[in-house]
Amino acid sequence: MKKLSLALLLGVCLFGIHDSGFAQFAKGRNWLGAHVGLSGVGSTISFGADYEHGLVDKIGPGGIGIGAQVDYWSYNFDYVFTKGDFSYKYISIAVSGNYHLILDDQKWDPFAGLV
């Protein structure tokens, strides 16, 4: 529960930093950001960072970006009957590719991607 509260507080702080937005994808631009993910195992939270570079624009209604991301996740489980415990840590390093739709509204950047 402490991790969830900390993640929510961090999210509120990060969203409150900027009073204006320019999220549109553009060729040659770079983006770096943090993300928080939810897991179905033990209801734990994952933390990570991602980077993306605008590679190609003007393919249909959007453009293509490539990047990388790193995630950290850990899980602990106590066995009741055997009085033992089990824990593991998960670090993921991945390459990503995204297709961004380019909109007139500069505050939104809808995209779909593969990691």
KABEL-V959303 format. One record per pair of residues at least 6 apart in sequence whose ideal C-beta (glycine too) atoms are under 8 Angstrom apart, sorted by the first residue. I is the first residue (numbers start at 1). J is the second residue. Records with the same first field share a line. If there is no record, write none. Layout:
I->J / J
//
This chain:
3->44 / 45
4->45
7->36 / 45 / 47
10->36
11->36
14->34
21->106 / 107
22->106 / 107
23->106 / 107 / 108 / 109
24->102 / 103 / 106 / 109
25->54 / 57 / 62 / 63 / 65 / 100 / 102 / 109 / 111
26->54 / 57 / 63
27->54 / 55 / 56 / 57 / 63
28->53 / 54
29->53 / 54
30->51 / 52 / 53 / 54
31->50 / 51 / 52 / 53 / 65 / 67
32->49 / 50 / 51
33->49 / 50
34->47 / 48 / 49 / 50
35->47 / 48 / 49 / 50 / 69
36->45 / 46 / 47 / 48
37->45 / 46 / 47 / 48 / 71 / 73
38->45 / 46
39->45 / 46 / 73 / 75
41->75
42->75 / 76 / 77
44->73 / 74 / 75
45->73
46->71 / 72 / 73 / 90
47->71 / 72 / 73
48->69 / 70 / 71 / 72 / 92
49->69 / 70
50->67 / 68 / 69 / 70 / 96
51->67 / 68 / 69
52->65 / 66 / 67 / 96 / 98
53->65 / 66 / 67
54->63 / 65
55->63 / 64 / 65 / 66
56->63 / 64
57->63 / 64 / 102
59->99
61->101 / 102
62->99 / 100 / 101 / 102 / 111
63->99 / 100 / 102
64->97 / 98 / 99 / 100
65->97 / 98 / 100 / 111
66->95 / 96 / 97 / 98
67->95 / 96 / 97 / 98
68->93 / 94 / 95 / 96
69->92 / 93 / 94 / 96 / 115
70->91 / 92 / 93 / 94
71->90 / 91 / 92 / 94
72->89 / 90 / 91
73->89 / 90 / 91 / 92
74->87 / 88 / 89 / 90
75->87 / 88 / 90
76->85 / 86 / 87
77->85 / 86 / 87
78->84 / 85 / 86
79->85 / 86
94->115
95->115
96->113 / 114 / 115
97->113 / 114
98->111 / 112 / 113
99->111 / 112 / 113
100->109 / 110 / 111
101->110 / 111
103->109 / 110
//
